[in-house]
Amino acid sequence: MSVVHSLRNYAVITGGYWAFTLTDGAIRMLVVLYFHQLGYSPLAIACLFLFYEFFGIVTNLVGGWLGARFGLNTTMHVGMLLQVFALLMLTVPAEYLTIIYVMAAQALSGIAKDLNKMSAKASVKLMVPPDTEQHQVSSTLFKWIAILTGSKNTLKGIGYFLGGLLLSLYGFNGALYVLATALFAALLLTWFLLPGDLGKTTSKPKFSQLFSNSAAINWLSAARFFLFGSRDVWFVVGLPVYLTATLGWTFEQTGSFFALWIIGYGFVQAVAPKIIRNRKHGHPPDGLTTQIFAWLLMLIPVGIALALYKEFDPSQVIIVGLGVFAILFAINSAVHSYLIVDWSDHDKVAMNVGFYYMANAGGRLTGTVLSGLIYQHYNLIGCLITSAVFIGAAALLSQKLPRHH
């Protein structure tokens, strides 16, 4: 594959991923705002997204196998088509929008999201043009993965704004039709521009090969589980409830704050290669890199918890603490996303990425459940301490990861 074709295919993959991500962020904001208007309780609204997270675990595991067997182009577009269907499912009259029905639609959206994410990130491995020096290939891969991942998170934050804007301009059903139409157009465009056999292996992998037999990937996946669990254990329930119930922030202030945080977090991810570039040796990051940043990250929730316990101004503590947490977490996440792709063989990249993001989804689901449980009994400080414990576990597991010599 020539450099020109590699860049073109990478641009197409990224553009399709961007289109999907905008709808993913927008649909979440649409559901939250609309069902709040309908009088649903916060707990009921939170339950609407449980299947979204749960089915991510199953989808990532099976999706990697499907990608290796039928091609990443196929799984990516199946994900986009499922998202279109999930959007259209919600256009039924309001009396049919029961909790179970919306949970089913969100489950479909969760399947779509993880099929698309797994396919896009695994595809990048196959897009990088071969260079003479191996470390140049790795450096290019790190840059491309960081840009793809960082831009995705930034656009998801923009999607929150987009969802609110479309809701105010066109109403709930009108907004859904706009999103479904735009995503279907992106599906058709990427379908014709990408090679049909992208990511398809020459041998048909067996279903029993779903679980990775690579020690490095297993340790990295375990670290990923605790890393993302550490974020969601205070982000999903604890922090929004604390901001609104304790600090008196409005829903608009809280939603805007989270959207801006995600946009900034995505920007840091995109520029992570420049932040941690090894100027002396030119090597991309390794297991030691993620271990160091995990230990640094662990200090942030500990510091926030201590400051809140000492009764410093909570608004300033949260804003400053979250800013530092975003930078360190984004860098660590970007390194993780690069390592899983770099350490995967071309024939196994889809299955390994799927297995890895299964652990990611498991950590998010665990963090979501613990966030409500721990906040109810121990408030935000308890959530922060649990987050620090999870990050410490990720740092300890990272000691087993390979390092440059």
Contacts in CASP RR format, 6 or more apart in sequence:
PFRMAT RR
TARGET T0000
AUTHOR 0000-0000-0000
METHOD contacts of the structure
MODEL  1
MSVVHSLRNYAVITGGYWAFTLTDGAIRMLVVLYFHQLGYSPLAIACLFL
FYEFFGIVTNLVGGWLGARFGLNTTMHVGMLLQVFALLMLTVPAEYLTII
YVMAAQALSGIAKDLNKMSAKASVKLMVPPDTEQHQVSSTLFKWIAILTG
SKNTLKGIGYFLGGLLLSLYGFNGALYVLATALFAALLLTWFLLPGDLGK
TTSKPKFSQLFSNSAAINWLSAARFFLFGSRDVWFVVGLPVYLTATLGWT
FEQTGSFFALWIIGYGFVQAVAPKIIRNRKHGHPPDGLTTQIFAWLLMLI
PVGIALALYKEFDPSQVIIVGLGVFAILFAINSAVHSYLIVDWSDHDKVA
MNVGFYYMANAGGRLTGTVLSGLIYQHYNLIGCLITSAVFIGAAALLSQK
LPRHH
1 9 0 8 1.000
1 127 0 8 1.000
1 129 0 8 1.000
2 129 0 8 1.000
3 129 0 8 1.000
6 127 0 8 1.000
6 128 0 8 1.000
6 129 0 8 1.000
7 129 0 8 1.000
8 193 0 8 1.000
9 123 0 8 1.000
9 127 0 8 1.000
9 193 0 8 1.000
9 194 0 8 1.000
9 195 0 8 1.000
9 198 0 8 1.000
10 124 0 8 1.000
10 127 0 8 1.000
10 144 0 8 1.000
12 189 0 8 1.000
12 190 0 8 1.000
12 193 0 8 1.000
12 194 0 8 1.000
13 76 0 8 1.000
13 120 0 8 1.000
13 123 0 8 1.000
13 124 0 8 1.000
13 127 0 8 1.000
13 148 0 8 1.000
13 190 0 8 1.000
13 194 0 8 1.000
14 120 0 8 1.000
14 147 0 8 1.000
14 148 0 8 1.000
14 151 0 8 1.000
15 186 0 8 1.000
15 190 0 8 1.000
16 80 0 8 1.000
16 120 0 8 1.000
16 186 0 8 1.000
16 189 0 8 1.000
16 190 0 8 1.000
17 116 0 8 1.000
17 117 0 8 1.000
17 120 0 8 1.000
17 148 0 8 1.000
17 152 0 8 1.000
18 151 0 8 1.000
18 152 0 8 1.000
18 155 0 8 1.000
19 80 0 8 1.000
19 182 0 8 1.000
19 183 0 8 1.000
19 186 0 8 1.000
20 79 0 8 1.000
20 80 0 8 1.000
20 83 0 8 1.000
20 112 0 8 1.000
20 113 0 8 1.000
20 116 0 8 1.000
20 183 0 8 1.000
20 186 0 8 1.000
21 152 0 8 1.000
21 155 0 8 1.000
21 156 0 8 1.000
21 159 0 8 1.000
22 155 0 8 1.000
22 156 0 8 1.000
22 158 0 8 1.000
22 159 0 8 1.000
22 162 0 8 1.000
22 179 0 8 1.000
22 182 0 8 1.000
23 83 0 8 1.000
23 87 0 8 1.000
23 159 0 8 1.000
23 179 0 8 1.000
23 180 0 8 1.000
23 182 0 8 1.000
23 183 0 8 1.000
24 83 0 8 1.000
24 109 0 8 1.000
24 113 0 8 1.000
24 156 0 8 1.000
24 159 0 8 1.000
25 156 0 8 1.000
25 157 0 8 1.000
25 159 0 8 1.000
25 160 0 8 1.000
25 162 0 8 1.000
25 163 0 8 1.000
26 159 0 8 1.000
26 160 0 8 1.000
26 162 0 8 1.000
26 163 0 8 1.000
26 164 0 8 1.000
26 166 0 8 1.000
26 175 0 8 1.000
26 179 0 8 1.000
27 86 0 8 1.000
27 87 0 8 1.000
27 90 0 8 1.000
27 109 0 8 1.000
27 163 0 8 1.000
27 176 0 8 1.000
27 179 0 8 1.000
28 49 0 8 1.000
28 160 0 8 1.000
29 159 0 8 1.000
29 160 0 8 1.000
29 161 0 8 1.000
29 162 0 8 1.000
29 163 0 8 1.000
29 164 0 8 1.000
29 167 0 8 1.000
30 90 0 8 1.000
30 163 0 8 1.000
30 164 0 8 1.000
30 166 0 8 1.000
30 167 0 8 1.000
30 172 0 8 1.000
30 175 0 8 1.000
30 176 0 8 1.000
31 45 0 8 1.000
31 48 0 8 1.000
31 49 0 8 1.000
31 90 0 8 1.000
31 102 0 8 1.000
31 106 0 8 1.000
32 45 0 8 1.000
33 163 0 8 1.000
33 164 0 8 1.000
33 167 0 8 1.000
34 167 0 8 1.000
34 172 0 8 1.000
35 44 0 8 1.000
35 45 0 8 1.000
35 48 0 8 1.000
35 97 0 8 1.000
35 102 0 8 1.000
36 45 0 8 1.000
36 251 0 8 1.000
38 94 0 8 1.000
38 97 0 8 1.000
40 99 0 8 1.000
42 241 0 8 1.000
44 99 0 8 1.000
46 236 0 8 1.000
46 237 0 8 1.000
47 99 0 8 1.000
47 103 0 8 1.000
48 99 0 8 1.000
48 102 0 8 1.000
48 103 0 8 1.000
48 106 0 8 1.000
49 106 0 8 1.000
50 103 0 8 1.000
50 368 0 8 1.000
51 103 0 8 1.000
51 104 0 8 1.000
51 106 0 8 1.000
51 107 0 8 1.000
51 110 0 8 1.000
52 106 0 8 1.000
52 107 0 8 1.000
52 109 0 8 1.000
52 110 0 8 1.000
52 113 0 8 1.000
53 110 0 8 1.000
53 361 0 8 1.000
53 362 0 8 1.000
53 364 0 8 1.000
53 365 0 8 1.000
53 368 0 8 1.000
54 107 0 8 1.000
54 365 0 8 1.000
55 107 0 8 1.000
55 110 0 8 1.000
55 111 0 8 1.000
55 114 0 8 1.000
56 110 0 8 1.000
56 111 0 8 1.000
56 113 0 8 1.000
56 114 0 8 1.000
56 357 0 8 1.000
56 358 0 8 1.000
56 361 0 8 1.000
57 358 0 8 1.000
57 361 0 8 1.000
57 362 0 8 1.000
57 365 0 8 1.000
58 111 0 8 1.000
58 358 0 8 1.000
59 110 0 8 1.000
59 111 0 8 1.000
59 114 0 8 1.000
59 115 0 8 1.000
59 118 0 8 1.000
59 361 0 8 1.000
60 114 0 8 1.000
60 118 0 8 1.000
60 354 0 8 1.000
60 355 0 8 1.000
60 356 0 8 1.000
60 357 0 8 1.000
60 358 0 8 1.000
60 360 0 8 1.000
60 361 0 8 1.000
61 210 0 8 1.000
61 354 0 8 1.000
61 355 0 8 1.000
61 358 0 8 1.000
62 210 0 8 1.000
63 75 0 8 1.000
63 114 0 8 1.000
63 115 0 8 1.000
63 118 0 8 1.000
63 350 0 8 1.000
63 354 0 8 1.000
64 75 0 8 1.000
64 118 0 8 1.000
64 122 0 8 1.000
64 210 0 8 1.000
64 350 0 8 1.000
64 351 0 8 1.000
64 353 0 8 1.000
64 354 0 8 1.000
64 355 0 8 1.000
65 205 0 8 1.000
65 207 0 8 1.000
65 209 0 8 1.000
65 210 0 8 1.000
65 350 0 8 1.000
65 351 0 8 1.000
66 74 0 8 1.000
66 75 0 8 1.000
67 74 0 8 1.000
67 75 0 8 1.000
67 118 0 8 1.000
67 119 0 8 1.000
67 122 0 8 1.000
67 199 0 8 1.000
67 200 0 8 1.000
67 350 0 8 1.000
67 351 0 8 1.000
68 199 0 8 1.000
68 200 0 8 1.000
68 201 0 8 1.000
68 205 0 8 1.000
68 347 0 8 1.000
68 348 0 8 1.000
68 350 0 8 1.000
68 351 0 8 1.000
69 200 0 8 1.000
69 201 0 8 1.000
69 204 0 8 1.000
69 205 0 8 1.000
70 200 0 8 1.000
71 196 0 8 1.000
71 197 0 8 1.000
71 198 0 8 1.000
71 199 0 8 1.000
71 200 0 8 1.000
71 350 0 8 1.000
72 119 0 8 1.000
72 122 0 8 1.000
72 123 0 8 1.000
72 126 0 8 1.000
72 198 0 8 1.000
72 199 0 8 1.000
72 200 0 8 1.000
72 350 0 8 1.000
73 119 0 8 1.000
73 191 0 8 1.000
73 194 0 8 1.000
73 195 0 8 1.000
73 196 0 8 1.000
73 197 0 8 1.000
73 198 0 8 1.000
73 199 0 8 1.000
74 196 0 8 1.000
75 115 0 8 1.000
75 118 0 8 1.000
75 119 0 8 1.000
75 350 0 8 1.000
76 115 0 8 1.000
76 116 0 8 1.000
76 119 0 8 1.000
76 120 0 8 1.000
76 123 0 8 1.000
76 190 0 8 1.000
77 187 0 8 1.000
77 190 0 8 1.000
77 191 0 8 1.000
78 115 0 8 1.000
79 111 0 8 1.000
79 112 0 8 1.000
79 113 0 8 1.000
79 115 0 8 1.000
79 116 0 8 1.000
79 119 0 8 1.000
80 112 0 8 1.000
80 116 0 8 1.000
80 183 0 8 1.000
80 184 0 8 1.000
80 186 0 8 1.000
80 187 0 8 1.000
80 190 0 8 1.000
81 112 0 8 1.000
81 187 0 8 1.000
82 108 0 8 1.000
82 109 0 8 1.000
82 111 0 8 1.000
82 112 0 8 1.000
82 115 0 8 1.000
83 108 0 8 1.000
83 109 0 8 1.000
83 112 0 8 1.000
83 113 0 8 1.000
83 116 0 8 1.000
83 183 0 8 1.000
84 180 0 8 1.000
84 183 0 8 1.000
84 184 0 8 1.000
84 187 0 8 1.000
85 108 0 8 1.000
86 105 0 8 1.000
86 106 0 8 1.000
86 108 0 8 1.000
86 109 0 8 1.000
86 110 0 8 1.000
86 112 0 8 1.000
87 109 0 8 1.000
87 176 0 8 1.000
87 179 0 8 1.000
87 180 0 8 1.000
87 183 0 8 1.000
88 176 0 8 1.000
88 177 0 8 1.000
88 180 0 8 1.000
89 101 0 8 1.000
89 104 0 8 1.000
89 105 0 8 1.000
89 108 0 8 1.000
90 97 0 8 1.000
90 102 0 8 1.000
90 105 0 8 1.000
90 172 0 8 1.000
90 176 0 8 1.000
91 173 0 8 1.000
91 174 0 8 1.000
91 176 0 8 1.000
91 177 0 8 1.000
92 101 0 8 1.000
114 357 0 8 1.000
114 361 0 8 1.000
117 152 0 8 1.000
117 357 0 8 1.000
118 350 0 8 1.000
118 353 0 8 1.000
118 354 0 8 1.000
118 357 0 8 1.000
119 350 0 8 1.000
120 148 0 8 1.000
121 145 0 8 1.000
121 148 0 8 1.000
121 149 0 8 1.000
121 337 0 8 1.000
121 341 0 8 1.000
121 353 0 8 1.000
122 199 0 8 1.000
122 341 0 8 1.000
122 344 0 8 1.000
122 349 0 8 1.000
122 350 0 8 1.000
122 353 0 8 1.000
122 354 0 8 1.000
123 198 0 8 1.000
123 199 0 8 1.000
124 141 0 8 1.000
124 144 0 8 1.000
124 145 0 8 1.000
124 148 0 8 1.000
124 341 0 8 1.000
125 141 0 8 1.000
125 341 0 8 1.000
125 342 0 8 1.000
125 344 0 8 1.000
125 346 0 8 1.000
125 349 0 8 1.000
126 198 0 8 1.000
126 199 0 8 1.000
126 346 0 8 1.000
126 349 0 8 1.000
127 144 0 8 1.000
128 137 0 8 1.000
128 140 0 8 1.000
128 141 0 8 1.000
128 144 0 8 1.000
129 140 0 8 1.000
130 137 0 8 1.000
131 137 0 8 1.000
131 140 0 8 1.000
135 282 0 8 1.000
135 283 0 8 1.000
135 284 0 8 1.000
138 283 0 8 1.000
138 284 0 8 1.000
138 342 0 8 1.000
139 273 0 8 1.000
139 282 0 8 1.000
139 284 0 8 1.000
141 284 0 8 1.000
141 338 0 8 1.000
141 341 0 8 1.000
141 342 0 8 1.000
142 273 0 8 1.000
142 284 0 8 1.000
142 285 0 8 1.000
142 338 0 8 1.000
142 342 0 8 1.000
143 273 0 8 1.000
145 334 0 8 1.000
145 337 0 8 1.000
145 338 0 8 1.000
145 341 0 8 1.000
146 269 0 8 1.000
146 270 0 8 1.000
146 271 0 8 1.000
146 272 0 8 1.000
146 273 0 8 1.000
146 334 0 8 1.000
146 337 0 8 1.000
146 338 0 8 1.000
147 270 0 8 1.000
149 266 0 8 1.000
149 269 0 8 1.000
149 270 0 8 1.000
149 333 0 8 1.000
149 334 0 8 1.000
149 337 0 8 1.000
150 265 0 8 1.000
150 266 0 8 1.000
150 267 0 8 1.000
150 268 0 8 1.000
150 269 0 8 1.000
150 270 0 8 1.000
150 330 0 8 1.000
150 334 0 8 1.000
151 266 0 8 1.000
151 270 0 8 1.000
152 266 0 8 1.000
153 262 0 8 1.000
153 263 0 8 1.000
153 265 0 8 1.000
153 266 0 8 1.000
153 269 0 8 1.000
153 330 0 8 1.000
154 262 0 8 1.000
154 263 0 8 1.000
154 264 0 8 1.000
154 265 0 8 1.000
154 266 0 8 1.000
154 267 0 8 1.000
154 270 0 8 1.000
156 262 0 8 1.000
157 259 0 8 1.000
157 260 0 8 1.000
157 262 0 8 1.000
157 263 0 8 1.000
158 259 0 8 1.000
158 263 0 8 1.000
159 259 0 8 1.000
160 255 0 8 1.000
160 258 0 8 1.000
160 259 0 8 1.000
160 262 0 8 1.000
161 259 0 8 1.000
163 175 0 8 1.000
164 175 0 8 1.000
166 174 0 8 1.000
166 175 0 8 1.000
166 178 0 8 1.000
166 179 0 8 1.000
167 175 0 8 1.000
169 175 0 8 1.000
170 177 0 8 1.000
170 178 0 8 1.000
199 349 0 8 1.000
199 350 0 8 1.000
201 347 0 8 1.000
201 348 0 8 1.000
201 350 0 8 1.000
202 347 0 8 1.000
203 347 0 8 1.000
205 348 0 8 1.000
205 351 0 8 1.000
209 351 0 8 1.000
210 351 0 8 1.000
210 355 0 8 1.000
211 355 0 8 1.000
212 218 0 8 1.000
212 221 0 8 1.000
212 351 0 8 1.000
212 352 0 8 1.000
212 355 0 8 1.000
212 356 0 8 1.000
214 343 0 8 1.000
214 352 0 8 1.000
215 400 0 8 1.000
216 343 0 8 1.000
216 400 0 8 1.000
216 401 0 8 1.000
216 402 0 8 1.000
217 340 0 8 1.000
217 343 0 8 1.000
217 344 0 8 1.000
217 352 0 8 1.000
217 355 0 8 1.000
217 356 0 8 1.000
219 397 0 8 1.000
219 398 0 8 1.000
219 400 0 8 1.000
219 401 0 8 1.000
220 336 0 8 1.000
220 339 0 8 1.000
220 340 0 8 1.000
220 343 0 8 1.000
220 356 0 8 1.000
220 398 0 8 1.000
220 401 0 8 1.000
221 340 0 8 1.000
221 355 0 8 1.000
221 356 0 8 1.000
221 358 0 8 1.000
221 359 0 8 1.000
222 359 0 8 1.000
222 397 0 8 1.000
223 290 0 8 1.000
223 294 0 8 1.000
223 336 0 8 1.000
223 393 0 8 1.000
223 394 0 8 1.000
223 395 0 8 1.000
223 397 0 8 1.000
223 398 0 8 1.000
223 401 0 8 1.000
224 336 0 8 1.000
224 340 0 8 1.000
224 356 0 8 1.000
224 359 0 8 1.000
224 360 0 8 1.000
224 363 0 8 1.000
224 394 0 8 1.000
225 359 0 8 1.000
225 360 0 8 1.000
225 362 0 8 1.000
225 363 0 8 1.000
225 366 0 8 1.000
226 363 0 8 1.000
226 390 0 8 1.000
226 391 0 8 1.000
226 392 0 8 1.000
226 393 0 8 1.000
226 394 0 8 1.000
226 397 0 8 1.000
227 294 0 8 1.000
227 329 0 8 1.000
227 332 0 8 1.000
227 333 0 8 1.000
227 336 0 8 1.000
227 390 0 8 1.000
227 391 0 8 1.000
227 394 0 8 1.000
228 333 0 8 1.000
228 360 0 8 1.000
228 362 0 8 1.000
228 363 0 8 1.000
228 364 0 8 1.000
228 367 0 8 1.000
229 362 0 8 1.000
229 363 0 8 1.000
229 364 0 8 1.000
229 366 0 8 1.000
229 367 0 8 1.000
229 370 0 8 1.000
229 387 0 8 1.000
229 390 0 8 1.000
230 297 0 8 1.000
230 301 0 8 1.000
230 386 0 8 1.000
230 387 0 8 1.000
230 388 0 8 1.000
230 390 0 8 1.000
230 391 0 8 1.000
230 394 0 8 1.000
231 329 0 8 1.000
231 387 0 8 1.000
232 363 0 8 1.000
232 364 0 8 1.000
232 366 0 8 1.000
232 367 0 8 1.000
232 368 0 8 1.000
232 371 0 8 1.000
233 366 0 8 1.000
233 367 0 8 1.000
233 370 0 8 1.000
233 371 0 8 1.000
233 374 0 8 1.000
233 383 0 8 1.000
233 386 0 8 1.000
233 387 0 8 1.000
233 390 0 8 1.000
234 301 0 8 1.000
234 371 0 8 1.000
234 375 0 8 1.000
234 380 0 8 1.000
234 383 0 8 1.000
234 384 0 8 1.000
234 386 0 8 1.000
234 387 0 8 1.000
235 371 0 8 1.000
236 367 0 8 1.000
236 368 0 8 1.000
236 371 0 8 1.000
236 372 0 8 1.000
237 368 0 8 1.000
237 371 0 8 1.000
237 372 0 8 1.000
237 375 0 8 1.000
238 371 0 8 1.000
238 372 0 8 1.000
238 375 0 8 1.000
238 380 0 8 1.000
238 383 0 8 1.000
239 318 0 8 1.000
239 380 0 8 1.000
239 383 0 8 1.000
240 254 0 8 1.000
240 255 0 8 1.000
240 258 0 8 1.000
241 375 0 8 1.000
242 318 0 8 1.000
242 375 0 8 1.000
242 379 0 8 1.000
242 380 0 8 1.000
243 249 0 8 1.000
243 253 0 8 1.000
243 254 0 8 1.000
243 257 0 8 1.000
243 318 0 8 1.000
244 250 0 8 1.000
244 251 0 8 1.000
244 254 0 8 1.000
246 314 0 8 1.000
246 380 0 8 1.000
247 314 0 8 1.000
247 315 0 8 1.000
247 318 0 8 1.000
249 257 0 8 1.000
261 322 0 8 1.000
261 323 0 8 1.000
261 326 0 8 1.000
264 326 0 8 1.000
264 330 0 8 1.000
265 326 0 8 1.000
265 329 0 8 1.000
265 330 0 8 1.000
266 330 0 8 1.000
268 275 0 8 1.000
268 326 0 8 1.000
268 327 0 8 1.000
268 330 0 8 1.000
268 331 0 8 1.000
268 334 0 8 1.000
269 330 0 8 1.000
269 331 0 8 1.000
269 333 0 8 1.000
269 334 0 8 1.000
272 330 0 8 1.000
272 331 0 8 1.000
272 334 0 8 1.000
272 335 0 8 1.000
273 284 0 8 1.000
273 334 0 8 1.000
275 331 0 8 1.000
276 285 0 8 1.000
276 289 0 8 1.000
276 331 0 8 1.000
276 335 0 8 1.000
278 284 0 8 1.000
281 404 0 8 1.000
283 404 0 8 1.000
284 338 0 8 1.000
284 342 0 8 1.000
285 335 0 8 1.000
285 338 0 8 1.000
285 339 0 8 1.000
286 339 0 8 1.000
286 401 0 8 1.000
286 402 0 8 1.000
286 403 0 8 1.000
286 404 0 8 1.000
287 335 0 8 1.000
287 339 0 8 1.000
287 398 0 8 1.000
287 401 0 8 1.000
287 402 0 8 1.000
287 403 0 8 1.000
288 401 0 8 1.000
288 403 0 8 1.000
288 404 0 8 1.000
289 335 0 8 1.000
290 332 0 8 1.000
290 335 0 8 1.000
290 336 0 8 1.000
290 339 0 8 1.000
290 398 0 8 1.000
290 401 0 8 1.000
291 395 0 8 1.000
291 398 0 8 1.000
291 399 0 8 1.000
291 401 0 8 1.000
293 328 0 8 1.000
293 331 0 8 1.000
293 332 0 8 1.000
293 335 0 8 1.000
294 332 0 8 1.000
294 391 0 8 1.000
294 392 0 8 1.000
294 394 0 8 1.000
294 395 0 8 1.000
294 398 0 8 1.000
295 392 0 8 1.000
295 395 0 8 1.000
296 328 0 8 1.000
297 325 0 8 1.000
297 328 0 8 1.000
297 329 0 8 1.000
297 332 0 8 1.000
297 391 0 8 1.000
298 388 0 8 1.000
298 391 0 8 1.000
298 392 0 8 1.000
298 395 0 8 1.000
300 321 0 8 1.000
300 324 0 8 1.000
300 325 0 8 1.000
300 328 0 8 1.000
301 325 0 8 1.000
301 384 0 8 1.000
301 385 0 8 1.000
301 387 0 8 1.000
301 388 0 8 1.000
301 391 0 8 1.000
302 384 0 8 1.000
302 385 0 8 1.000
302 388 0 8 1.000
303 321 0 8 1.000
304 317 0 8 1.000
304 318 0 8 1.000
304 321 0 8 1.000
304 325 0 8 1.000
304 384 0 8 1.000
305 380 0 8 1.000
305 381 0 8 1.000
305 382 0 8 1.000
305 384 0 8 1.000
305 385 0 8 1.000
305 388 0 8 1.000
307 317 0 8 1.000
308 314 0 8 1.000
308 317 0 8 1.000
308 380 0 8 1.000
308 381 0 8 1.000
308 384 0 8 1.000
309 381 0 8 1.000
339 401 0 8 1.000
340 352 0 8 1.000
340 353 0 8 1.000
340 356 0 8 1.000
341 349 0 8 1.000
341 353 0 8 1.000
343 352 0 8 1.000
343 402 0 8 1.000
344 352 0 8 1.000
344 353 0 8 1.000
370 383 0 8 1.000
370 386 0 8 1.000
371 383 0 8 1.000
374 382 0 8 1.000
374 383 0 8 1.000
374 386 0 8 1.000
375 382 0 8 1.000
375 383 0 8 1.000
378 385 0 8 1.000
END
